[in-house]
Amino acid sequence: MRNAVGAVDTVLLLGGRSEIGLTIVERLVRDGARRVVLAARPAPEGEKEAAGETRAARDGAAERLLSLGATAVHTIDFDAAAPDTHAGVVAEAVKLVGDLDVVVDAFGVLGEQSAFDADPVAAAEAATANFTGHVSTGIAVAARLREQGHGTFVVISSVAGVRVRRANFVYGAAKAGLDGFAQGLGDALHGTGARVMIVRPGYVPTRMSAHVPSAPFPATARQVAEAVAEGLRRGSEVVWVPRKLRFVFAGLRALPRPLWRRLPR
């Protein structure tokens, strides 16, 4: 539930090892959030080293949030590729912290288009992580927020989905699907007290994007977190990071397709 002054008290992060997601949660904790659930992909069964790294990452994130003022940080398993478990993940989070004030949807993969061109299965798996996994989680989250009558579902989309480029069309197409789904979900929740806020960042340098050349108008994870915090205060439906990308893409969407194809790969 929201605390006595109306600030966010409980947060669920779907994608508990996401740099952007964790930076957003850190910002919300600085603003007064006190109970957090980090839902992250479990290590592959039988891989002890990976399991140890996963636990260390979760423990480190939890310690960081506790040092910033959180009073309770819980970690639970979450697998984007297992849609039959997603409603259970949301229910488990509710059991741990009660009503969910903010749910941050920050999971996904980037990958490389050249690798997807050579491996259709890998392309499909990436699309599952970047789109279809969000459908089952989003429906489950929306059902809970509708039932409790409040809460914001923060969906981390991307400008890559606003107009899909050939350089990363598998990733961009999945993000386009996610963005459209989030818009429809927000419309479905209108009038219930719950809402969806879509976040469209440009290039953000993280471990996941380290292999990608920087693009014009980049943003940092901290800038994304600040924009999310401001969007929550304002009740925004869509947040662009940086803001100027909204106007840049208004022009890019009108660019003739032959010219669009000639953009650098």
C-alpha atoms as a printed R data frame, in Angstrom:
    type eleno elety resid chain resno       x       y       z
1   ATOM     1    CA   MET     A     1   0.000   0.000   0.000
2   ATOM     2    CA   ARG     A     2   1.068   3.618  -0.428
3   ATOM     3    CA   ASN     A     3   2.453   5.152   2.712
4   ATOM     4    CA   ALA     A     4   0.948   7.957   4.767
5   ATOM     5    CA   VAL     A     5   2.169  10.706   2.430
6   ATOM     6    CA   GLY     A     6   1.064   8.935  -0.746
7   ATOM     7    CA   ALA     A     7   4.501   7.806  -1.902
8   ATOM     8    CA   VAL     A     8   5.220   4.403  -3.372
9   ATOM     9    CA   ASP     A     9   5.749   1.814  -0.638
10  ATOM    10    CA   THR     A    10   5.866  -1.562  -2.448
11  ATOM    11    CA   VAL     A    11   7.677  -2.393  -5.689
12  ATOM    12    CA   LEU     A    12   7.902  -5.568  -7.770
13  ATOM    13    CA   LEU     A    13  10.720  -5.710 -10.323
14  ATOM    14    CA   LEU     A    14  10.242  -8.260 -13.092
15  ATOM    15    CA   GLY     A    15  13.791  -8.681 -14.328
16  ATOM    16    CA   GLY     A    16  15.574  -8.506 -11.005
17  ATOM    17    CA   ARG     A    17  19.048  -8.364 -12.551
18  ATOM    18    CA   SER     A    18  18.300  -5.665 -15.114
19  ATOM    19    CA   GLU     A    19  20.624  -2.679 -14.689
20  ATOM    20    CA   ILE     A    20  17.909  -0.275 -15.770
21  ATOM    21    CA   GLY     A    21  15.291  -1.995 -13.619
22  ATOM    22    CA   LEU     A    22  17.480  -2.008 -10.511
23  ATOM    23    CA   THR     A    23  18.400   1.645 -11.008
24  ATOM    24    CA   ILE     A    24  14.699   2.500 -11.192
25  ATOM    25    CA   VAL     A    25  14.005   0.576  -7.977
26  ATOM    26    CA   GLU     A    26  16.921   2.292  -6.253
27  ATOM    27    CA   ARG     A    27  15.414   5.651  -7.228
28  ATOM    28    CA   LEU     A    28  12.022   4.633  -5.861
29  ATOM    29    CA   VAL     A    29  13.604   3.471  -2.598
30  ATOM    30    CA   ARG     A    30  15.339   6.845  -2.295
31  ATOM    31    CA   ASP     A    31  11.879   8.390  -2.695
32  ATOM    32    CA   GLY     A    32  10.363   6.277   0.067
33  ATOM    33    CA   ALA     A    33   9.620   2.769  -1.220
34  ATOM    34    CA   ARG     A    34  10.288   0.333   1.599
35  ATOM    35    CA   ARG     A    35   9.277  -3.188   0.495
36  ATOM    36    CA   VAL     A    36  10.721  -4.647  -2.682
37  ATOM    37    CA   VAL     A    37  10.457  -7.943  -4.548
38  ATOM    38    CA   LEU     A    38  13.142  -8.783  -7.107
39  ATOM    39    CA   ALA     A    39  11.922 -11.436  -9.555
40  ATOM    40    CA   ALA     A    40  14.818 -12.768 -11.614
41  ATOM    41    CA   ARG     A    41  15.648 -15.631 -13.919
42  ATOM    42    CA   PRO     A    42  16.937 -18.654 -11.990
43  ATOM    43    CA   ALA     A    43  20.275 -20.192 -12.923
44  ATOM    44    CA   PRO     A    44  20.092 -23.220 -15.227
45  ATOM    45    CA   GLU     A    45  19.558 -26.414 -13.280
46  ATOM    46    CA   GLY     A    46  22.776 -28.275 -12.585
47  ATOM    47    CA   GLU     A    47  25.072 -25.297 -13.256
48  ATOM    48    CA   LYS     A    48  26.529 -24.630  -9.827
49  ATOM    49    CA   GLU     A    49  28.773 -21.774 -10.927
50  ATOM    50    CA   ALA     A    50  25.898 -19.949 -12.610
51  ATOM    51    CA   ALA     A    51  23.702 -20.552  -9.571
52  ATOM    52    CA   GLY     A    52  26.352 -19.029  -7.322
53  ATOM    53    CA   GLU     A    53  26.658 -15.989  -9.574
54  ATOM    54    CA   THR     A    54  22.882 -15.568  -9.572
55  ATOM    55    CA   ARG     A    55  22.692 -15.697  -5.772
56  ATOM    56    CA   ALA     A    56  25.592 -13.270  -5.456
57  ATOM    57    CA   ALA     A    57  23.941 -10.813  -7.842
58  ATOM    58    CA   ARG     A    58  20.629 -11.034  -5.979
59  ATOM    59    CA   ASP     A    59  22.302 -10.672  -2.588
60  ATOM    60    CA   GLY     A    60  24.291  -7.675  -3.793
61  ATOM    61    CA   ALA     A    61  21.203  -5.953  -5.163
62  ATOM    62    CA   ALA     A    62  19.261  -6.637  -1.961
63  ATOM    63    CA   GLU     A    63  22.072  -5.266   0.218
64  ATOM    64    CA   ARG     A    64  22.255  -2.145  -1.926
65  ATOM    65    CA   LEU     A    65  18.514  -1.497  -1.597
66  ATOM    66    CA   LEU     A    66  18.586  -2.107   2.162
67  ATOM    67    CA   SER     A    67  21.448   0.368   2.508
68  ATOM    68    CA   LEU     A    68  19.339   2.967   0.684
69  ATOM    69    CA   GLY     A    69  16.445   2.609   3.112
70  ATOM    70    CA   ALA     A    70  14.375  -0.389   2.095
71  ATOM    71    CA   THR     A    71  13.088  -2.341   5.087
72  ATOM    72    CA   ALA     A    72  12.513  -5.641   3.264
73  ATOM    73    CA   VAL     A    73  13.887  -6.990  -0.016
74  ATOM    74    CA   HIS     A    74  12.650 -10.380  -1.215
75  ATOM    75    CA   THR     A    75  13.987 -12.378  -4.158
76  ATOM    76    CA   ILE     A    76  11.925 -14.879  -6.142
77  ATOM    77    CA   ASP     A    77  12.426 -16.894  -9.322
78  ATOM    78    CA   PHE     A    78  10.951 -15.629 -12.568
79  ATOM    79    CA   ASP     A    79  11.372 -17.206 -16.003
80  ATOM    80    CA   ALA     A    80  10.121 -15.176 -18.973
81  ATOM    81    CA   ALA     A    81   9.892 -18.353 -21.056
82  ATOM    82    CA   ALA     A    82   7.516 -20.091 -18.630
83  ATOM    83    CA   PRO     A    83   4.174 -18.278 -19.039
84  ATOM    84    CA   ASP     A    84   2.329 -20.852 -16.948
85  ATOM    85    CA   THR     A    85   4.275 -19.621 -13.902
86  ATOM    86    CA   HIS     A    86   3.759 -15.884 -14.313
87  ATOM    87    CA   ALA     A    87   0.466 -15.538 -12.447
88  ATOM    88    CA   GLY     A    88   2.080 -17.472  -9.608
89  ATOM    89    CA   VAL     A    89   5.026 -15.072  -9.528
90  ATOM    90    CA   VAL     A    90   2.681 -12.117  -9.100
91  ATOM    91    CA   ALA     A    91   0.710 -13.964  -6.410
92  ATOM    92    CA   GLU     A    92   3.924 -14.825  -4.564
93  ATOM    93    CA   ALA     A    93   4.996 -11.184  -4.596
94  ATOM    94    CA   VAL     A    94   1.630 -10.151  -3.166
95  ATOM    95    CA   LYS     A    95   2.005 -12.695  -0.362
96  ATOM    96    CA   LEU     A    96   5.378 -11.175   0.506
97  ATOM    97    CA   VAL     A    97   4.538  -7.442   0.453
98  ATOM    98    CA   GLY     A    98   0.774  -7.033   0.011
99  ATOM    99    CA   ASP     A    99  -0.685  -4.634  -2.548
100 ATOM   100    CA   LEU     A   100   1.694  -3.658  -5.345
101 ATOM   101    CA   ASP     A   101   2.116   0.094  -5.800
102 ATOM   102    CA   VAL     A   102   4.518  -0.177  -8.718
103 ATOM   103    CA   VAL     A   103   5.431  -3.132 -10.917
104 ATOM   104    CA   VAL     A   104   8.446  -2.535 -13.167
105 ATOM   105    CA   ASP     A   105   8.606  -4.720 -16.295
106 ATOM   106    CA   ALA     A   106  12.301  -4.638 -17.245
107 ATOM   107    CA   PHE     A   107  13.226  -8.099 -18.475
108 ATOM   108    CA   GLY     A   108  14.438  -9.008 -21.935
109 ATOM   109    CA   VAL     A   109  17.451  -9.687 -24.136
110 ATOM   110    CA   LEU     A   110  19.139  -7.764 -26.915
111 ATOM   111    CA   GLY     A   111  21.158 -10.210 -28.984
112 ATOM   112    CA   GLU     A   112  22.620  -9.540 -32.417
113 ATOM   113    CA   GLN     A   113  20.708  -9.523 -35.673
114 ATOM   114    CA   SER     A   114  23.505 -11.385 -37.474
115 ATOM   115    CA   ALA     A   115  23.213 -14.230 -34.958
116 ATOM   116    CA   PHE     A   116  19.440 -14.319 -35.387
117 ATOM   117    CA   ASP     A   117  19.833 -14.449 -39.173
118 ATOM   118    CA   ALA     A   118  21.886 -17.599 -38.741
119 ATOM   119    CA   ASP     A   119  19.734 -19.185 -36.030
120 ATOM   120    CA   PRO     A   120  15.938 -18.897 -36.345
121 ATOM   121    CA   VAL     A   121  15.446 -20.732 -33.050
122 ATOM   122    CA   ALA     A   122  17.553 -18.162 -31.206
123 ATOM   123    CA   ALA     A   123  15.541 -15.413 -32.892
124 ATOM   124    CA   ALA     A   124  12.285 -16.969 -31.698
125 ATOM   125    CA   GLU     A   125  13.626 -17.394 -28.162
126 ATOM   126    CA   ALA     A   126  14.638 -13.738 -28.096
127 ATOM   127    CA   ALA     A   127  11.182 -12.733 -29.317
128 ATOM   128    CA   THR     A   128   9.664 -14.767 -26.494
129 ATOM   129    CA   ALA     A   129  11.791 -12.964 -23.920
130 ATOM   130    CA   ASN     A   130  11.098  -9.555 -25.434
131 ATOM   131    CA   PHE     A   131   7.402  -9.877 -26.244
132 ATOM   132    CA   THR     A   132   5.344 -12.969 -25.533
133 ATOM   133    CA   GLY     A   133   6.709 -13.336 -21.997
134 ATOM   134    CA   HIS     A   134   5.459  -9.823 -21.304
135 ATOM   135    CA   VAL     A   135   1.954 -10.693 -22.438
136 ATOM   136    CA   SER     A   136   1.401 -13.342 -19.771
137 ATOM   137    CA   THR     A   137   3.078 -11.266 -17.050
138 ATOM   138    CA   GLY     A   138   1.210  -8.136 -18.098
139 ATOM   139    CA   ILE     A   139  -2.178  -9.841 -17.991
140 ATOM   140    CA   ALA     A   140  -1.385 -11.284 -14.555
141 ATOM   141    CA   VAL     A   141  -0.168  -7.941 -13.217
142 ATOM   142    CA   ALA     A   142  -3.183  -6.104 -14.640
143 ATOM   143    CA   ALA     A   143  -5.573  -8.555 -12.970
144 ATOM   144    CA   ARG     A   144  -3.943  -7.891  -9.591
145 ATOM   145    CA   LEU     A   145  -3.835  -4.098  -9.994
146 ATOM   146    CA   ARG     A   146  -7.461  -4.072 -11.136
147 ATOM   147    CA   GLU     A   147  -8.461  -6.140  -8.105
148 ATOM   148    CA   GLN     A   148  -6.678  -3.884  -5.623
149 ATOM   149    CA   GLY     A   149  -7.919  -0.713  -7.369
150 ATOM   150    CA   HIS     A   150  -4.592   1.070  -7.660
151 ATOM   151    CA   GLY     A   151  -1.012   0.656  -8.829
152 ATOM   152    CA   THR     A   152   1.140   1.464 -11.842
153 ATOM   153    CA   PHE     A   153   2.607  -1.031 -14.289
154 ATOM   154    CA   VAL     A   154   5.814   0.502 -15.656
155 ATOM   155    CA   VAL     A   155   6.727  -1.122 -18.976
156 ATOM   156    CA   ILE     A   156  10.241  -0.546 -20.301
157 ATOM   157    CA   SER     A   157   9.770  -0.387 -24.054
158 ATOM   158    CA   SER     A   158  12.288   1.157 -26.479
159 ATOM   159    CA   VAL     A   159  12.501   3.625 -29.321
160 ATOM   160    CA   ALA     A   160  13.643   0.580 -31.331
161 ATOM   161    CA   GLY     A   161   9.982  -0.422 -31.455
162 ATOM   162    CA   VAL     A   162   8.679   2.947 -32.621
163 ATOM   163    CA   ARG     A   163   9.990   2.274 -36.121
164 ATOM   164    CA   VAL     A   164  11.841  -0.970 -36.709
165 ATOM   165    CA   ARG     A   165  15.279  -0.786 -38.337
166 ATOM   166    CA   ARG     A   166  16.853  -3.568 -40.380
167 ATOM   167    CA   ALA     A   167  19.908  -3.433 -38.084
168 ATOM   168    CA   ASN     A   168  17.942  -5.028 -35.228
169 ATOM   169    CA   PHE     A   169  14.567  -5.960 -36.651
170 ATOM   170    CA   VAL     A   170  13.972  -9.034 -34.451
171 ATOM   171    CA   TYR     A   171  14.519  -6.976 -31.306
172 ATOM   172    CA   GLY     A   172  12.695  -3.955 -32.733
173 ATOM   173    CA   ALA     A   173   9.691  -5.992 -33.846
174 ATOM   174    CA   ALA     A   174   9.353  -7.539 -30.391
175 ATOM   175    CA   LYS     A   175   9.568  -4.112 -28.775
176 ATOM   176    CA   ALA     A   176   6.952  -2.800 -31.204
177 ATOM   177    CA   GLY     A   177   4.681  -5.627 -30.109
178 ATOM   178    CA   LEU     A   178   5.381  -4.914 -26.452
179 ATOM   179    CA   ASP     A   179   4.689  -1.209 -26.893
180 ATOM   180    CA   GLY     A   180   1.374  -1.889 -28.616
181 ATOM   181    CA   PHE     A   181   0.402  -4.434 -25.984
182 ATOM   182    CA   ALA     A   182   1.196  -1.977 -23.196
183 ATOM   183    CA   GLN     A   183  -0.915   0.713 -24.849
184 ATOM   184    CA   GLY     A   184  -3.856  -1.656 -25.140
185 ATOM   185    CA   LEU     A   185  -3.420  -2.853 -21.568
186 ATOM   186    CA   GLY     A   186  -3.415   0.742 -20.361
187 ATOM   187    CA   ASP     A   187  -6.662   1.384 -22.201
188 ATOM   188    CA   ALA     A   188  -8.157  -1.759 -20.673
189 ATOM   189    CA   LEU     A   189  -7.252  -0.553 -17.171
190 ATOM   190    CA   HIS     A   190  -8.629   2.959 -17.679
191 ATOM   191    CA   GLY     A   191 -11.131   3.805 -14.984
192 ATOM   192    CA   THR     A   192 -10.070   1.007 -12.622
193 ATOM   193    CA   GLY     A   193  -7.653   3.079 -10.512
194 ATOM   194    CA   ALA     A   194  -4.702   1.156 -11.980
195 ATOM   195    CA   ARG     A   195  -2.676   2.321 -14.957
196 ATOM   196    CA   VAL     A   196   0.196   1.575 -17.323
197 ATOM   197    CA   MET     A   197   3.164   3.859 -17.943
198 ATOM   198    CA   ILE     A   198   5.248   3.122 -21.048
199 ATOM   199    CA   VAL     A   199   8.918   4.132 -20.993
200 ATOM   200    CA   ARG     A   200  10.697   4.568 -24.341
201 ATOM   201    CA   PRO     A   201  14.416   5.062 -23.815
202 ATOM   202    CA   GLY     A   202  16.940   5.473 -26.572
203 ATOM   203    CA   TYR     A   203  20.328   3.774 -26.439
204 ATOM   204    CA   VAL     A   204  21.322   3.035 -22.829
205 ATOM   205    CA   PRO     A   205  24.855   1.696 -22.219
206 ATOM   206    CA   THR     A   206  24.572  -1.407 -20.027
207 ATOM   207    CA   ARG     A   207  26.198  -4.833 -19.899
208 ATOM   208    CA   MET     A   208  23.506  -6.094 -22.262
209 ATOM   209    CA   SER     A   209  24.174  -3.370 -24.854
210 ATOM   210    CA   ALA     A   210  27.976  -3.272 -24.533
211 ATOM   211    CA   HIS     A   211  28.436  -4.751 -28.025
212 ATOM   212    CA   VAL     A   212  26.186  -2.139 -29.664
213 ATOM   213    CA   PRO     A   213  27.678   1.119 -31.021
214 ATOM   214    CA   SER     A   214  26.341   4.211 -29.312
215 ATOM   215    CA   ALA     A   215  23.442   5.970 -31.025
216 ATOM   216    CA   PRO     A   216  22.458   9.651 -31.127
217 ATOM   217    CA   PHE     A   217  20.767  10.993 -27.985
218 ATOM   218    CA   PRO     A   218  21.870   8.240 -25.583
219 ATOM   219    CA   ALA     A   219  20.600   8.049 -22.004
220 ATOM   220    CA   THR     A   220  22.023   6.574 -18.825
221 ATOM   221    CA   ALA     A   221  20.208   4.135 -16.559
222 ATOM   222    CA   ARG     A   222  20.064   6.899 -13.960
223 ATOM   223    CA   GLN     A   223  18.374   9.250 -16.429
224 ATOM   224    CA   VAL     A   224  15.800   6.557 -17.175
225 ATOM   225    CA   ALA     A   225  15.188   6.129 -13.441
226 ATOM   226    CA   GLU     A   226  14.761   9.865 -12.930
227 ATOM   227    CA   ALA     A   227  12.309  10.023 -15.840
228 ATOM   228    CA   VAL     A   228  10.314   7.109 -14.404
229 ATOM   229    CA   ALA     A   229  10.131   8.758 -10.973
230 ATOM   230    CA   GLU     A   230   8.955  12.004 -12.553
231 ATOM   231    CA   GLY     A   231   6.446  10.152 -14.730
232 ATOM   232    CA   LEU     A   232   4.988   8.430 -11.680
233 ATOM   233    CA   ARG     A   233   4.574  11.783  -9.936
234 ATOM   234    CA   ARG     A   234   2.930  13.327 -12.991
235 ATOM   235    CA   GLY     A   235   0.737  10.355 -13.840
236 ATOM   236    CA   SER     A   236   2.271  10.136 -17.318
237 ATOM   237    CA   GLU     A   237   1.144   7.533 -19.838
238 ATOM   238    CA   VAL     A   238   4.296   7.632 -21.983
239 ATOM   239    CA   VAL     A   239   7.808   8.730 -21.026
240 ATOM   240    CA   TRP     A   240  10.598   9.298 -23.586
241 ATOM   241    CA   VAL     A   241  14.216   9.284 -22.426
242 ATOM   242    CA   PRO     A   242  15.617  11.706 -23.337
243 ATOM   243    CA   ARG     A   243  12.507  13.778 -24.030
244 ATOM   244    CA   LYS     A   244  13.794  15.098 -27.356
245 ATOM   245    CA   LEU     A   245  13.429  11.600 -28.856
246 ATOM   246    CA   ARG     A   246   9.681  12.134 -28.954
247 ATOM   247    CA   PHE     A   247  10.180  14.862 -31.554
248 ATOM   248    CA   VAL     A   248  12.992  13.043 -33.357
249 ATOM   249    CA   PHE     A   249  10.819   9.992 -33.905
250 ATOM   250    CA   ALA     A   250   7.851  12.075 -34.936
251 ATOM   251    CA   GLY     A   251  10.000  12.984 -37.928
252 ATOM   252    CA   LEU     A   252  11.523   9.532 -38.400
253 ATOM   253    CA   ARG     A   253   8.105   7.905 -38.568
254 ATOM   254    CA   ALA     A   254   7.348  10.099 -41.577
255 ATOM   255    CA   LEU     A   255  10.617   9.283 -43.352
256 ATOM   256    CA   PRO     A   256   9.971   7.494 -46.676
257 ATOM   257    CA   ARG     A   257  10.825   3.807 -46.516
258 ATOM   258    CA   PRO     A   258  13.545   3.913 -49.215
259 ATOM   259    CA   LEU     A   259  15.388   6.506 -47.127
260 ATOM   260    CA   TRP     A   260  14.745   4.561 -43.895
261 ATOM   261    CA   ARG     A   261  16.434   1.497 -45.421
262 ATOM   262    CA   ARG     A   262  19.584   3.523 -46.027
263 ATOM   263    CA   LEU     A   263  20.149   4.302 -42.364
264 ATOM   264    CA   PRO     A   264  23.417   2.858 -41.032
265 ATOM   265    CA   ARG     A   265  23.276  -0.788 -39.974
